[in-house]
Amino acid sequence: MNVIVEHFGFLSGAGGPEKGDPDDPRNRDKWKKDIARHIREAQKYIDRLKGDRNKDGPQRALDEVTRRLGETP
């Protein structure tokens, strides 16, 4: 989840000049793809957890991140 939050920061311009221009469509597309990849990896981890009680919190957080990615221009 930390990497996902970091990449959302890049999209908002918090990465600094060494991470590239957040207004460049190539950078934005790359960061969005990176976020999507990390969401898939996190989902695999959540699917391996045992019990609904253990899955509930991480799954809600991942659903929120997925929704946020869908709303990001």
PDB file of N, CA, C, O and CB in Angstrom:
ATOM      1  N   MET A   1       0.820  -1.190   0.000  1.00  0.00           N
ATOM      2  CA  MET A   1       0.000   0.000   0.000  1.00  0.00           C
ATOM      3  C   MET A   1       0.865   1.255   0.000  1.00  0.00           C
ATOM      4  O   MET A   1       0.460   2.284  -0.541  1.00  0.00           O
ATOM      5  CB  MET A   1      -0.933  -0.002   1.200  1.00  0.00           C
ATOM      6  N   ASN A   2       2.043   1.182   0.598  1.00  0.00           N
ATOM      7  CA  ASN A   2       2.914   2.356   0.631  1.00  0.00           C
ATOM      8  C   ASN A   2       3.340   2.787  -0.766  1.00  0.00           C
ATOM      9  O   ASN A   2       3.422   3.981  -1.054  1.00  0.00           O
ATOM     10  CB  ASN A   2       4.142   2.072   1.477  1.00  0.00           C
ATOM     11  N   VAL A   3       3.609   1.824  -1.626  1.00  0.00           N
ATOM     12  CA  VAL A   3       4.015   2.135  -2.995  1.00  0.00           C
ATOM     13  C   VAL A   3       2.851   2.778  -3.750  1.00  0.00           C
ATOM     14  O   VAL A   3       3.057   3.690  -4.552  1.00  0.00           O
ATOM     15  CB  VAL A   3       4.499   0.855  -3.727  1.00  0.00           C
ATOM     16  N   ILE A   4       1.640   2.308  -3.497  1.00  0.00           N
ATOM     17  CA  ILE A   4       0.464   2.882  -4.148  1.00  0.00           C
ATOM     18  C   ILE A   4       0.298   4.340  -3.737  1.00  0.00           C
ATOM     19  O   ILE A   4       0.053   5.204  -4.579  1.00  0.00           O
ATOM     20  CB  ILE A   4      -0.803   2.075  -3.797  1.00  0.00           C
ATOM     21  N   VAL A   5       0.428   4.607  -2.456  1.00  0.00           N
ATOM     22  CA  VAL A   5       0.313   5.981  -1.954  1.00  0.00           C
ATOM     23  C   VAL A   5       1.418   6.852  -2.543  1.00  0.00           C
ATOM     24  O   VAL A   5       1.182   8.008  -2.894  1.00  0.00           O
ATOM     25  CB  VAL A   5       0.375   6.006  -0.408  1.00  0.00           C
ATOM     26  N   GLU A   6       2.611   6.302  -2.648  1.00  0.00           N
ATOM     27  CA  GLU A   6       3.735   7.048  -3.223  1.00  0.00           C
ATOM     28  C   GLU A   6       3.449   7.426  -4.683  1.00  0.00           C
ATOM     29  O   GLU A   6       3.733   8.549  -5.100  1.00  0.00           O
ATOM     30  CB  GLU A   6       5.036   6.215  -3.131  1.00  0.00           C
ATOM     31  N   HIS A   7       2.893   6.497  -5.451  1.00  0.00           N
ATOM     32  CA  HIS A   7       2.598   6.777  -6.854  1.00  0.00           C
ATOM     33  C   HIS A   7       1.446   7.782  -7.007  1.00  0.00           C
ATOM     34  O   HIS A   7       1.447   8.582  -7.942  1.00  0.00           O
ATOM     35  CB  HIS A   7       2.257   5.479  -7.582  1.00  0.00           C
ATOM     36  N   PHE A   8       0.474   7.743  -6.102  1.00  0.00           N
ATOM     37  CA  PHE A   8      -0.553   8.785  -6.127  1.00  0.00           C
ATOM     38  C   PHE A   8       0.077  10.144  -5.842  1.00  0.00           C
ATOM     39  O   PHE A   8      -0.361  11.158  -6.384  1.00  0.00           O
ATOM     40  CB  PHE A   8      -1.668   8.482  -5.099  1.00  0.00           C
ATOM     41  N   GLY A   9       1.099  10.167  -4.997  1.00  0.00           N
ATOM     42  CA  GLY A   9       1.834  11.403  -4.745  1.00  0.00           C
ATOM     43  C   GLY A   9       2.523  11.903  -6.002  1.00  0.00           C
ATOM     44  O   GLY A   9       2.533  13.105  -6.267  1.00  0.00           O
ATOM     45  N   PHE A  10       3.098  10.997  -6.778  1.00  0.00           N
ATOM     46  CA  PHE A  10       3.734  11.391  -8.038  1.00  0.00           C
ATOM     47  C   PHE A  10       2.701  12.032  -8.968  1.00  0.00           C
ATOM     48  O   PHE A  10       2.987  13.028  -9.634  1.00  0.00           O
ATOM     49  CB  PHE A  10       4.396  10.165  -8.725  1.00  0.00           C
ATOM     50  N   LEU A  11       1.490  11.447  -9.006  1.00  0.00           N
ATOM     51  CA  LEU A  11       0.435  11.990  -9.864  1.00  0.00           C
ATOM     52  C   LEU A  11       0.038  13.399  -9.441  1.00  0.00           C
ATOM     53  O   LEU A  11      -0.366  14.210 -10.275  1.00  0.00           O
ATOM     54  CB  LEU A  11      -0.787  11.078  -9.841  1.00  0.00           C
ATOM     55  N   SER A  12       0.150  13.690  -8.149  1.00  0.00           N
ATOM     56  CA  SER A  12      -0.234  15.021  -7.666  1.00  0.00           C
ATOM     57  C   SER A  12       0.933  16.000  -7.682  1.00  0.00           C
ATOM     58  O   SER A  12       0.762  17.167  -7.332  1.00  0.00           O
ATOM     59  CB  SER A  12      -0.795  14.924  -6.259  1.00  0.00           C
ATOM     60  N   GLY A  13       2.122  15.539  -8.085  1.00  0.00           N
ATOM     61  CA  GLY A  13       3.273  16.424  -8.194  1.00  0.00           C
ATOM     62  C   GLY A  13       4.195  16.408  -6.998  1.00  0.00           C
ATOM     63  O   GLY A  13       5.085  17.253  -6.900  1.00  0.00           O
ATOM     64  N   ALA A  14       4.010  15.471  -6.084  1.00  0.00           N
ATOM     65  CA  ALA A  14       4.822  15.423  -4.875  1.00  0.00           C
ATOM     66  C   ALA A  14       6.136  14.669  -5.063  1.00  0.00           C
ATOM     67  O   ALA A  14       6.895  14.521  -4.105  1.00  0.00           O
ATOM     68  CB  ALA A  14       4.036  14.789  -3.767  1.00  0.00           C
ATOM     69  N   GLY A  15       6.420  14.193  -6.261  1.00  0.00           N
ATOM     70  CA  GLY A  15       7.619  13.405  -6.496  1.00  0.00           C
ATOM     71  C   GLY A  15       8.869  14.221  -6.717  1.00  0.00           C
ATOM     72  O   GLY A  15       9.975  13.683  -6.691  1.00  0.00           O
ATOM     73  N   GLY A  16       8.711  15.508  -6.933  1.00  0.00           N
ATOM     74  CA  GLY A  16       9.857  16.344  -7.199  1.00  0.00           C
ATOM     75  C   GLY A  16      10.284  16.253  -8.651  1.00  0.00           C
ATOM     76  O   GLY A  16       9.778  15.419  -9.401  1.00  0.00           O
ATOM     77  N   PRO A  17      11.209  17.105  -9.048  1.00  0.00           N
ATOM     78  CA  PRO A  17      11.622  17.136 -10.456  1.00  0.00           C
ATOM     79  C   PRO A  17      12.327  15.861 -10.917  1.00  0.00           C
ATOM     80  O   PRO A  17      12.313  15.549 -12.107  1.00  0.00           O
ATOM     81  CB  PRO A  17      12.529  18.311 -10.686  1.00  0.00           C
ATOM     82  N   GLU A  18      12.941  15.124  -9.998  1.00  0.00           N
ATOM     83  CA  GLU A  18      13.654  13.914 -10.409  1.00  0.00           C
ATOM     84  C   GLU A  18      12.697  12.786 -10.806  1.00  0.00           C
ATOM     85  O   GLU A  18      13.119  11.831 -11.458  1.00  0.00           O
ATOM     86  CB  GLU A  18      14.566  13.443  -9.284  1.00  0.00           C
ATOM     87  N   LYS A  19      11.432  12.874 -10.430  1.00  0.00           N
ATOM     88  CA  LYS A  19      10.456  11.845 -10.786  1.00  0.00           C
ATOM     89  C   LYS A  19       9.708  12.162 -12.072  1.00  0.00           C
ATOM     90  O   LYS A  19       8.936  11.332 -12.552  1.00  0.00           O
ATOM     91  CB  LYS A  19       9.470  11.666  -9.663  1.00  0.00           C
ATOM     92  N   GLY A  20       9.915  13.322 -12.630  1.00  0.00           N
ATOM     93  CA  GLY A  20       9.274  13.671 -13.892  1.00  0.00           C
ATOM     94  C   GLY A  20       8.120  14.636 -13.698  1.00  0.00           C
ATOM     95  O   GLY A  20       7.671  14.903 -12.583  1.00  0.00           O
ATOM     96  N   ASP A  21       7.667  15.140 -14.813  1.00  0.00           N
ATOM     97  CA  ASP A  21       6.577  16.114 -14.835  1.00  0.00           C
ATOM     98  C   ASP A  21       5.239  15.403 -14.675  1.00  0.00           C
ATOM     99  O   ASP A  21       4.909  14.528 -15.474  1.00  0.00           O
ATOM    100  CB  ASP A  21       6.599  16.933 -16.146  1.00  0.00           C
ATOM    101  N   PRO A  22       4.457  15.769 -13.644  1.00  0.00           N
ATOM    102  CA  PRO A  22       3.158  15.104 -13.464  1.00  0.00           C
ATOM    103  C   PRO A  22       2.135  15.472 -14.540  1.00  0.00           C
ATOM    104  O   PRO A  22       1.099  14.816 -14.650  1.00  0.00           O
ATOM    105  CB  PRO A  22       2.596  15.451 -12.105  1.00  0.00           C
ATOM    106  N   ASP A  23       2.407  16.505 -15.332  1.00  0.00           N
ATOM    107  CA  ASP A  23       1.491  16.883 -16.403  1.00  0.00           C
ATOM    108  C   ASP A  23       1.787  16.156 -17.715  1.00  0.00           C
ATOM    109  O   ASP A  23       0.990  16.222 -18.651  1.00  0.00           O
ATOM    110  CB  ASP A  23       1.552  18.377 -16.624  1.00  0.00           C
ATOM    111  N   ASP A  24       2.922  15.467 -17.790  1.00  0.00           N
ATOM    112  CA  ASP A  24       3.287  14.706 -18.986  1.00  0.00           C
ATOM    113  C   ASP A  24       2.432  13.437 -19.038  1.00  0.00           C
ATOM    114  O   ASP A  24       2.470  12.632 -18.108  1.00  0.00           O
ATOM    115  CB  ASP A  24       4.819  14.353 -18.986  1.00  0.00           C
ATOM    116  N   PRO A  25       1.661  13.249 -20.113  1.00  0.00           N
ATOM    117  CA  PRO A  25       0.776  12.078 -20.189  1.00  0.00           C
ATOM    118  C   PRO A  25       1.520  10.743 -20.096  1.00  0.00           C
ATOM    119  O   PRO A  25       0.976   9.770 -19.574  1.00  0.00           O
ATOM    120  CB  PRO A  25      -0.006  12.120 -21.479  1.00  0.00           C
ATOM    121  N   ARG A  26       2.752  10.688 -20.592  1.00  0.00           N
ATOM    122  CA  ARG A  26       3.511   9.433 -20.507  1.00  0.00           C
ATOM    123  C   ARG A  26       3.808   9.077 -19.063  1.00  0.00           C
ATOM    124  O   ARG A  26       3.683   7.918 -18.668  1.00  0.00           O
ATOM    125  CB  ARG A  26       4.820   9.536 -21.300  1.00  0.00           C
ATOM    126  N   ASN A  27       4.206  10.076 -18.265  1.00  0.00           N
ATOM    127  CA  ASN A  27       4.472   9.819 -16.850  1.00  0.00           C
ATOM    128  C   ASN A  27       3.191   9.401 -16.132  1.00  0.00           C
ATOM    129  O   ASN A  27       3.194   8.445 -15.356  1.00  0.00           O
ATOM    130  CB  ASN A  27       5.078  11.067 -16.178  1.00  0.00           C
ATOM    131  N   ARG A  28       2.101  10.115 -16.391  1.00  0.00           N
ATOM    132  CA  ARG A  28       0.833   9.809 -15.728  1.00  0.00           C
ATOM    133  C   ARG A  28       0.381   8.389 -16.063  1.00  0.00           C
ATOM    134  O   ARG A  28      -0.062   7.655 -15.179  1.00  0.00           O
ATOM    135  CB  ARG A  28      -0.251  10.826 -16.139  1.00  0.00           C
ATOM    136  N   ASP A  29       0.489   7.995 -17.339  1.00  0.00           N
ATOM    137  CA  ASP A  29       0.089   6.651 -17.743  1.00  0.00           C
ATOM    138  C   ASP A  29       0.954   5.595 -17.062  1.00  0.00           C
ATOM    139  O   ASP A  29       0.446   4.570 -16.609  1.00  0.00           O
ATOM    140  CB  ASP A  29       0.176   6.503 -19.265  1.00  0.00           C
ATOM    141  N   LYS A  30       2.256   5.845 -16.990  1.00  0.00           N
ATOM    142  CA  LYS A  30       3.156   4.899 -16.342  1.00  0.00           C
ATOM    143  C   LYS A  30       2.818   4.741 -14.868  1.00  0.00           C
ATOM    144  O   LYS A  30       2.757   3.623 -14.357  1.00  0.00           O
ATOM    145  CB  LYS A  30       4.602   5.348 -16.501  1.00  0.00           C
ATOM    146  N   TRP A  31       2.599   5.861 -14.185  1.00  0.00           N
ATOM    147  CA  TRP A  31       2.292   5.795 -12.751  1.00  0.00           C
ATOM    148  C   TRP A  31       0.955   5.111 -12.504  1.00  0.00           C
ATOM    149  O   TRP A  31       0.814   4.375 -11.528  1.00  0.00           O
ATOM    150  CB  TRP A  31       2.278   7.201 -12.142  1.00  0.00           C
ATOM    151  N   LYS A  32      -0.028   5.341 -13.369  1.00  0.00           N
ATOM    152  CA  LYS A  32      -1.322   4.676 -13.233  1.00  0.00           C
ATOM    153  C   LYS A  32      -1.177   3.170 -13.444  1.00  0.00           C
ATOM    154  O   LYS A  32      -1.791   2.378 -12.729  1.00  0.00           O
ATOM    155  CB  LYS A  32      -2.337   5.260 -14.233  1.00  0.00           C
ATOM    156  N   LYS A  33      -0.364   2.776 -14.427  1.00  0.00           N
ATOM    157  CA  LYS A  33      -0.121   1.352 -14.659  1.00  0.00           C
ATOM    158  C   LYS A  33       0.586   0.729 -13.464  1.00  0.00           C
ATOM    159  O   LYS A  33       0.273  -0.396 -13.074  1.00  0.00           O
ATOM    160  CB  LYS A  33       0.711   1.145 -15.936  1.00  0.00           C
ATOM    161  N   ASP A  34       1.536   1.453 -12.881  1.00  0.00           N
ATOM    162  CA  ASP A  34       2.224   0.959 -11.691  1.00  0.00           C
ATOM    163  C   ASP A  34       1.250   0.765 -10.531  1.00  0.00           C
ATOM    164  O   ASP A  34       1.322  -0.232  -9.812  1.00  0.00           O
ATOM    165  CB  ASP A  34       3.342   1.924 -11.285  1.00  0.00           C
ATOM    166  N   ILE A  35       0.336   1.727 -10.351  1.00  0.00           N
ATOM    167  CA  ILE A  35      -0.661   1.612  -9.285  1.00  0.00           C
ATOM    168  C   ILE A  35      -1.539   0.393  -9.537  1.00  0.00           C
ATOM    169  O   ILE A  35      -1.799  -0.380  -8.614  1.00  0.00           O
ATOM    170  CB  ILE A  35      -1.528   2.898  -9.194  1.00  0.00           C
ATOM    171  N   ALA A  36      -1.997   0.210 -10.770  1.00  0.00           N
ATOM    172  CA  ALA A  36      -2.858  -0.932 -11.104  1.00  0.00           C
ATOM    173  C   ALA A  36      -2.124  -2.249 -10.844  1.00  0.00           C
ATOM    174  O   ALA A  36      -2.720  -3.202 -10.341  1.00  0.00           O
ATOM    175  CB  ALA A  36      -3.315  -0.857 -12.583  1.00  0.00           C
ATOM    176  N   ARG A  37      -0.850  -2.306 -11.179  1.00  0.00           N
ATOM    177  CA  ARG A  37      -0.073  -3.531 -10.937  1.00  0.00           C
ATOM    178  C   ARG A  37       0.024  -3.827  -9.448  1.00  0.00           C
ATOM    179  O   ARG A  37      -0.124  -4.977  -9.034  1.00  0.00           O
ATOM    180  CB  ARG A  37       1.337  -3.406 -11.541  1.00  0.00           C
ATOM    181  N   HIS A  38       0.267  -2.811  -8.648  1.00  0.00           N
ATOM    182  CA  HIS A  38       0.380  -3.004  -7.200  1.00  0.00           C
ATOM    183  C   HIS A  38      -0.971  -3.357  -6.584  1.00  0.00           C
ATOM    184  O   HIS A  38      -1.022  -4.080  -5.590  1.00  0.00           O
ATOM    185  CB  HIS A  38       0.946  -1.742  -6.535  1.00  0.00           C
ATOM    186  N   ILE A  39      -2.062  -2.860  -7.155  1.00  0.00           N
ATOM    187  CA  ILE A  39      -3.394  -3.251  -6.691  1.00  0.00           C
ATOM    188  C   ILE A  39      -3.606  -4.740  -6.941  1.00  0.00           C
ATOM    189  O   ILE A  39      -4.114  -5.453  -6.075  1.00  0.00           O
ATOM    190  CB  ILE A  39      -4.495  -2.416  -7.400  1.00  0.00           C
ATOM    191  N   ARG A  40      -3.219  -5.208  -8.124  1.00  0.00           N
ATOM    192  CA  ARG A  40      -3.352  -6.645  -8.426  1.00  0.00           C
ATOM    193  C   ARG A  40      -2.525  -7.488  -7.465  1.00  0.00           C
ATOM    194  O   ARG A  40      -2.989  -8.525  -6.989  1.00  0.00           O
ATOM    195  CB  ARG A  40      -2.922  -6.934  -9.873  1.00  0.00           C
ATOM    196  N   GLU A  41      -1.309  -7.050  -7.180  1.00  0.00           N
ATOM    197  CA  GLU A  41      -0.450  -7.793  -6.254  1.00  0.00           C
ATOM    198  C   GLU A  41      -1.040  -7.808  -4.848  1.00  0.00           C
ATOM    199  O   GLU A  41      -1.005  -8.835  -4.170  1.00  0.00           O
ATOM    200  CB  GLU A  41       0.958  -7.184  -6.225  1.00  0.00           C
ATOM    201  N   ALA A  42      -1.580  -6.679  -4.409  1.00  0.00           N
ATOM    202  CA  ALA A  42      -2.194  -6.610  -3.080  1.00  0.00           C
ATOM    203  C   ALA A  42      -3.424  -7.506  -3.015  1.00  0.00           C
ATOM    204  O   ALA A  42      -3.678  -8.135  -1.988  1.00  0.00           O
ATOM    205  CB  ALA A  42      -2.574  -5.158  -2.729  1.00  0.00           C
ATOM    206  N   GLN A  43      -4.190  -7.570  -4.105  1.00  0.00           N
ATOM    207  CA  GLN A  43      -5.371  -8.428  -4.131  1.00  0.00           C
ATOM    208  C   GLN A  43      -4.979  -9.889  -3.990  1.00  0.00           C
ATOM    209  O   GLN A  43      -5.673 -10.646  -3.311  1.00  0.00           O
ATOM    210  CB  GLN A  43      -6.161  -8.217  -5.423  1.00  0.00           C
ATOM    211  N   LYS A  44      -3.889 -10.301  -4.611  1.00  0.00           N
ATOM    212  CA  LYS A  44      -3.407 -11.679  -4.462  1.00  0.00           C
ATOM    213  C   LYS A  44      -3.081 -11.974  -3.008  1.00  0.00           C
ATOM    214  O   LYS A  44      -3.379 -13.060  -2.511  1.00  0.00           O
ATOM    215  CB  LYS A  44      -2.166 -11.922  -5.343  1.00  0.00           C
ATOM    216  N   TYR A  45      -2.471 -11.012  -2.325  1.00  0.00           N
ATOM    217  CA  TYR A  45      -2.130 -11.184  -0.924  1.00  0.00           C
ATOM    218  C   TYR A  45      -3.401 -11.308  -0.080  1.00  0.00           C
ATOM    219  O   TYR A  45      -3.495 -12.180   0.785  1.00  0.00           O
ATOM    220  CB  TYR A  45      -1.267 -10.011  -0.432  1.00  0.00           C
ATOM    221  N   ILE A  46      -4.368 -10.438  -0.334  1.00  0.00           N
ATOM    222  CA  ILE A  46      -5.618 -10.463   0.431  1.00  0.00           C
ATOM    223  C   ILE A  46      -6.358 -11.776   0.201  1.00  0.00           C
ATOM    224  O   ILE A  46      -6.937 -12.331   1.136  1.00  0.00           O
ATOM    225  CB  ILE A  46      -6.517  -9.271   0.045  1.00  0.00           C
ATOM    226  N   ASP A  47      -6.346 -12.275  -1.024  1.00  0.00           N
ATOM    227  CA  ASP A  47      -7.021 -13.536  -1.331  1.00  0.00           C
ATOM    228  C   ASP A  47      -6.415 -14.707  -0.569  1.00  0.00           C
ATOM    229  O   ASP A  47      -7.112 -15.687  -0.308  1.00  0.00           O
ATOM    230  CB  ASP A  47      -6.963 -13.810  -2.823  1.00  0.00           C
ATOM    231  N   ARG A  48      -5.159 -14.634  -0.212  1.00  0.00           N
ATOM    232  CA  ARG A  48      -4.512 -15.717   0.532  1.00  0.00           C
ATOM    233  C   ARG A  48      -4.811 -15.671   2.027  1.00  0.00           C
ATOM    234  O   ARG A  48      -4.573 -16.653   2.731  1.00  0.00           O
ATOM    235  CB  ARG A  48      -3.019 -15.663   0.318  1.00  0.00           C
ATOM    236  N   LEU A  49      -5.329 -14.547   2.521  1.00  0.00           N
ATOM    237  CA  LEU A  49      -5.643 -14.442   3.941  1.00  0.00           C
ATOM    238  C   LEU A  49      -6.786 -15.379   4.303  1.00  0.00           C
ATOM    239  O   LEU A  49      -7.660 -15.652   3.481  1.00  0.00           O
ATOM    240  CB  LEU A  49      -6.000 -12.997   4.312  1.00  0.00           C
ATOM    241  N   LYS A  50      -6.774 -15.861   5.521  1.00  0.00           N
ATOM    242  CA  LYS A  50      -7.824 -16.760   6.006  1.00  0.00           C
ATOM    243  C   LYS A  50      -8.810 -15.969   6.852  1.00  0.00           C
ATOM    244  O   LYS A  50      -8.408 -15.177   7.704  1.00  0.00           O
ATOM    245  CB  LYS A  50      -7.219 -17.938   6.826  1.00  0.00           C
ATOM    246  N   GLY A  51     -10.071 -16.179   6.623  1.00  0.00           N
ATOM    247  CA  GLY A  51     -11.120 -15.586   7.440  1.00  0.00           C
ATOM    248  C   GLY A  51     -11.549 -14.214   6.971  1.00  0.00           C
ATOM    249  O   GLY A  51     -10.723 -13.381   6.597  1.00  0.00           O
ATOM    250  N   ASP A  52     -12.852 -13.988   6.995  1.00  0.00           N
ATOM    251  CA  ASP A  52     -13.400 -12.709   6.552  1.00  0.00           C
ATOM    252  C   ASP A  52     -12.950 -11.560   7.436  1.00  0.00           C
ATOM    253  O   ASP A  52     -12.754 -10.445   6.954  1.00  0.00           O
ATOM    254  CB  ASP A  52     -14.911 -12.771   6.524  1.00  0.00           C
ATOM    255  N   ARG A  53     -12.785 -11.823   8.731  1.00  0.00           N
ATOM    256  CA  ARG A  53     -12.358 -10.775   9.656  1.00  0.00           C
ATOM    257  C   ARG A  53     -10.985 -10.235   9.279  1.00  0.00           C
ATOM    258  O   ARG A  53     -10.735  -9.038   9.417  1.00  0.00           O
ATOM    259  CB  ARG A  53     -12.337 -11.306  11.089  1.00  0.00           C
ATOM    260  N   ASN A  54     -10.111 -11.083   8.816  1.00  0.00           N
ATOM    261  CA  ASN A  54      -8.764 -10.661   8.428  1.00  0.00           C
ATOM    262  C   ASN A  54      -8.747  -9.962   7.074  1.00  0.00           C
ATOM    263  O   ASN A  54      -7.892  -9.114   6.820  1.00  0.00           O
ATOM    264  CB  ASN A  54      -7.833 -11.859   8.394  1.00  0.00           C
ATOM    265  N   LYS A  55      -9.685 -10.315   6.211  1.00  0.00           N
ATOM    266  CA  LYS A  55      -9.725  -9.747   4.868  1.00  0.00           C
ATOM    267  C   LYS A  55     -10.461  -8.414   4.800  1.00  0.00           C
ATOM    268  O   LYS A  55     -10.206  -7.615   3.899  1.00  0.00           O
ATOM    269  CB  LYS A  55     -10.371 -10.719   3.930  1.00  0.00           C
ATOM    270  N   ASP A  56     -11.360  -8.167   5.731  1.00  0.00           N
ATOM    271  CA  ASP A  56     -12.278  -7.040   5.636  1.00  0.00           C
ATOM    272  C   ASP A  56     -11.572  -5.685   5.537  1.00  0.00           C
ATOM    273  O   ASP A  56     -11.852  -4.925   4.610  1.00  0.00           O
ATOM    274  CB  ASP A  56     -13.191  -7.041   6.826  1.00  0.00           C
ATOM    275  N   GLY A  57     -10.684  -5.367   6.444  1.00  0.00           N
ATOM    276  CA  GLY A  57     -10.004  -4.069   6.444  1.00  0.00           C
ATOM    277  C   GLY A  57      -9.143  -3.837   5.216  1.00  0.00           C
ATOM    278  O   GLY A  57      -9.298  -2.820   4.539  1.00  0.00           O
ATOM    279  N   PRO A  58      -8.237  -4.759   4.915  1.00  0.00           N
ATOM    280  CA  PRO A  58      -7.416  -4.574   3.713  1.00  0.00           C
ATOM    281  C   PRO A  58      -8.235  -4.511   2.422  1.00  0.00           C
ATOM    282  O   PRO A  58      -7.891  -3.766   1.505  1.00  0.00           O
ATOM    283  CB  PRO A  58      -6.411  -5.693   3.609  1.00  0.00           C
ATOM    284  N   GLN A  59      -9.307  -5.284   2.348  1.00  0.00           N
ATOM    285  CA  GLN A  59     -10.121  -5.275   1.138  1.00  0.00           C
ATOM    286  C   GLN A  59     -10.823  -3.934   0.976  1.00  0.00           C
ATOM    287  O   GLN A  59     -10.912  -3.416  -0.137  1.00  0.00           O
ATOM    288  CB  GLN A  59     -11.147  -6.412   1.171  1.00  0.00           C
ATOM    289  N   ARG A  60     -11.325  -3.364   2.072  1.00  0.00           N
ATOM    290  CA  ARG A  60     -11.967  -2.049   1.981  1.00  0.00           C
ATOM    291  C   ARG A  60     -10.971  -0.989   1.537  1.00  0.00           C
ATOM    292  O   ARG A  60     -11.296  -0.134   0.713  1.00  0.00           O
ATOM    293  CB  ARG A  60     -12.587  -1.655   3.330  1.00  0.00           C
ATOM    294  N   ALA A  61      -9.753  -1.042   2.082  1.00  0.00           N
ATOM    295  CA  ALA A  61      -8.714  -0.076   1.698  1.00  0.00           C
ATOM    296  C   ALA A  61      -8.367  -0.232   0.221  1.00  0.00           C
ATOM    297  O   ALA A  61      -8.196   0.762  -0.484  1.00  0.00           O
ATOM    298  CB  ALA A  61      -7.446  -0.259   2.567  1.00  0.00           C
ATOM    299  N   LEU A  62      -8.264  -1.458  -0.244  1.00  0.00           N
ATOM    300  CA  LEU A  62      -7.936  -1.705  -1.647  1.00  0.00           C
ATOM    301  C   LEU A  62      -9.077  -1.265  -2.569  1.00  0.00           C
ATOM    302  O   LEU A  62      -8.825  -0.740  -3.654  1.00  0.00           O
ATOM    303  CB  LEU A  62      -7.625  -3.193  -1.866  1.00  0.00           C
ATOM    304  N   ASP A  63     -10.312  -1.471  -2.152  1.00  0.00           N
ATOM    305  CA  ASP A  63     -11.457  -1.008  -2.940  1.00  0.00           C
ATOM    306  C   ASP A  63     -11.453   0.517  -3.051  1.00  0.00           C
ATOM    307  O   ASP A  63     -11.778   1.062  -4.106  1.00  0.00           O
ATOM    308  CB  ASP A  63     -12.780  -1.492  -2.308  1.00  0.00           C
ATOM    309  N   GLU A  64     -11.089   1.201  -1.978  1.00  0.00           N
ATOM    310  CA  GLU A  64     -11.023   2.665  -1.991  1.00  0.00           C
ATOM    311  C   GLU A  64      -9.932   3.147  -2.948  1.00  0.00           C
ATOM    312  O   GLU A  64     -10.138   4.106  -3.691  1.00  0.00           O
ATOM    313  CB  GLU A  64     -10.763   3.207  -0.568  1.00  0.00           C
ATOM    314  N   VAL A  65      -8.793   2.497  -2.933  1.00  0.00           N
ATOM    315  CA  VAL A  65      -7.695   2.851  -3.837  1.00  0.00           C
ATOM    316  C   VAL A  65      -8.097   2.605  -5.286  1.00  0.00           C
ATOM    317  O   VAL A  65      -7.788   3.412  -6.163  1.00  0.00           O
ATOM    318  CB  VAL A  65      -6.426   2.046  -3.493  1.00  0.00           C
ATOM    319  N   THR A  66      -8.776   1.510  -5.537  1.00  0.00           N
ATOM    320  CA  THR A  66      -9.238   1.186  -6.886  1.00  0.00           C
ATOM    321  C   THR A  66     -10.225   2.247  -7.375  1.00  0.00           C
ATOM    322  O   THR A  66     -10.150   2.682  -8.524  1.00  0.00           O
ATOM    323  CB  THR A  66      -9.894  -0.215  -6.916  1.00  0.00           C
ATOM    324  N   ARG A  67     -11.140   2.662  -6.512  1.00  0.00           N
ATOM    325  CA  ARG A  67     -12.090   3.710  -6.867  1.00  0.00           C
ATOM    326  C   ARG A  67     -11.361   5.018  -7.167  1.00  0.00           C
ATOM    327  O   ARG A  67     -11.676   5.709  -8.135  1.00  0.00           O
ATOM    328  CB  ARG A  67     -13.111   3.916  -5.736  1.00  0.00           C
ATOM    329  N   ARG A  68     -10.386   5.343  -6.327  1.00  0.00           N
ATOM    330  CA  ARG A  68      -9.617   6.575  -6.510  1.00  0.00           C
ATOM    331  C   ARG A  68      -8.844   6.552  -7.828  1.00  0.00           C
ATOM    332  O   ARG A  68      -8.758   7.572  -8.512  1.00  0.00           O
ATOM    333  CB  ARG A  68      -8.650   6.779  -5.337  1.00  0.00           C
ATOM    334  N   LEU A  69      -8.284   5.403  -8.185  1.00  0.00           N
ATOM    335  CA  LEU A  69      -7.560   5.289  -9.447  1.00  0.00           C
ATOM    336  C   LEU A  69      -8.511   5.507 -10.623  1.00  0.00           C
ATOM    337  O   LEU A  69      -8.149   6.158 -11.604  1.00  0.00           O
ATOM    338  CB  LEU A  69      -6.874   3.912  -9.557  1.00  0.00           C
ATOM    339  N   GLY A  70      -9.716   4.968 -10.526  1.00  0.00           N
ATOM    340  CA  GLY A  70     -10.692   5.139 -11.592  1.00  0.00           C
ATOM    341  C   GLY A  70     -11.120   6.586 -11.786  1.00  0.00           C
ATOM    342  O   GLY A  70     -11.501   6.977 -12.889  1.00  0.00           O
ATOM    343  N   GLU A  71     -11.060   7.382 -10.728  1.00  0.00           N
ATOM    344  CA  GLU A  71     -11.459   8.789 -10.805  1.00  0.00           C
ATOM    345  C   GLU A  71     -10.313   9.724 -11.180  1.00  0.00           C
ATOM    346  O   GLU A  71     -10.537  10.910 -11.423  1.00  0.00           O
ATOM    347  CB  GLU A  71     -12.040   9.221  -9.488  1.00  0.00           C
ATOM    348  N   THR A  72      -9.094   9.202 -11.230  1.00  0.00           N
ATOM    349  CA  THR A  72      -7.924  10.025 -11.510  1.00  0.00           C
ATOM    350  C   THR A  72      -7.821  10.290 -13.010  1.00  0.00           C
ATOM    351  O   THR A  72      -7.824   9.356 -13.812  1.00  0.00           O
ATOM    352  CB  THR A  72      -6.639   9.343 -10.989  1.00  0.00           C
ATOM    353  N   PRO A  73      -7.730  11.568 -13.385  1.00  0.00           N
ATOM    354  CA  PRO A  73      -7.614  11.895 -14.829  1.00  0.00           C
ATOM    355  C   PRO A  73      -6.267  11.504 -15.402  1.00  0.00           C
ATOM    356  O   PRO A  73      -6.018  11.712 -16.590  1.00  0.00           O
ATOM    357  CB  PRO A  73      -7.839  13.387 -15.056  1.00  0.00           C
TER     358      PRO A  73
END
